Amino acid sequence: MFRFAISMAVALAVIGSFTSRAAQAQEAKCEGTISKVEGEKVTVRTTTNEEHQLTVVPSTKVMLDGKAAKPSDLKPGLKVKCTANKEGDKLTCNMIEATTRPN
């Protein structure tokens, strides 16, 4: 009985830690122009002149002018809309839609 209680307590602690991590990640959106690309880091300048540094990971969906693209296709000057997971100050990009056409 004691082993069962200990096992149950450990299982609940593990589940609780996963739940709290999931609750910490928030979805963030940003829109603007790419100002810098350095490896997996893409810096986006918004219309209010704020800069956001996004991390592009292998699972990031990249679209360029409505077609599937690669992260290496992202260049400074492209207009973008992004959705990202935000954990603290870190933004990890889920999807980035870029366009070469002016709005």
C-alpha positions in Angstrom: 0.0 0.0 0.0 2.8 2.4 0.9 4.6 1.7 -2.4 1.3 2.5 -4.3 1.0 5.8 -2.5 4.6 6.7 -3.2 4.2 5.7 -6.9 1.0 7.8 -7.2 2.7 10.8 -5.6 5.6 10.6 -8.0 3.2 10.2 -11.0 1.2 13.3 -10.0 4.4 15.3 -9.5 5.6 14.4 -13.0 2.2 15.2 -14.6 2.1 18.5 -12.7 5.5 19.5 -14.0 4.4 18.9 -17.6 1.2 20.7 -17.1 2.9 23.8 -15.6 5.4 23.9 -18.5 2.6 23.8 -21.0 0.8 26.6 -19.2 3.9 28.8 -19.2 4.2 28.7 -23.0 2.0 31.3 -24.7 1.2 31.9 -28.3 2.5 35.2 -29.6 2.0 36.9 -33.0 4.0 39.5 -34.7 4.0 41.3 -38.0 6.5 43.5 -39.6 9.7 43.4 -41.8 12.7 41.2 -41.4 15.6 43.4 -40.4 18.2 40.7 -39.8 18.8 37.0 -40.3 21.6 35.2 -38.5 21.5 31.5 -38.7 18.3 30.3 -36.9 17.6 33.8 -35.5 15.3 36.1 -37.5 14.8 39.7 -36.2 11.5 41.3 -37.2 10.9 45.1 -36.9 7.2 46.0 -36.3 5.4 49.0 -37.6 5.8 50.5 -34.1 9.6 50.1 -34.5 9.9 47.3 -31.9 12.2 44.5 -32.7 11.5 40.8 -32.0 14.0 38.1 -32.3 12.5 34.8 -33.3 14.1 31.4 -33.4 13.3 29.3 -36.4 13.4 25.6 -35.7 13.2 22.6 -38.0 9.5 22.2 -37.3 8.8 25.9 -38.3 6.4 26.1 -41.3 7.8 28.7 -43.7 5.7 30.2 -46.5 7.0 32.7 -49.1 4.4 34.3 -51.4 1.9 31.6 -50.5 4.2 28.7 -51.3 6.2 26.4 -49.0 9.7 27.6 -48.5 12.9 27.0 -46.5 14.2 29.1 -43.6 17.2 29.9 -45.9 14.7 31.8 -48.2 14.1 34.4 -45.5 15.9 37.6 -46.2 16.0 41.1 -44.8 13.3 43.4 -46.3 10.6 40.7 -46.5 7.2 41.5 -45.0 6.3 38.8 -42.5 3.5 37.5 -40.2 4.6 35.1 -37.5 3.0 32.9 -34.8 5.4 31.8 -32.1 5.5 30.1 -28.7 6.6 32.6 -26.1 8.4 31.4 -23.0 9.7 34.3 -21.0 11.6 36.5 -23.5 12.2 33.6 -26.0 10.1 33.4 -29.1 10.2 30.1 -31.0 8.5 30.4 -34.4 5.7 27.9 -35.3 4.9 29.6 -38.6 6.2 32.5 -40.6 4.5 33.8 -43.7 6.7 36.1 -45.8 5.9 38.1 -48.9 8.0 39.9 -51.5 5.0 41.9 -52.6 4.4 45.3 -51.1 1.1 45.7 -49.2 
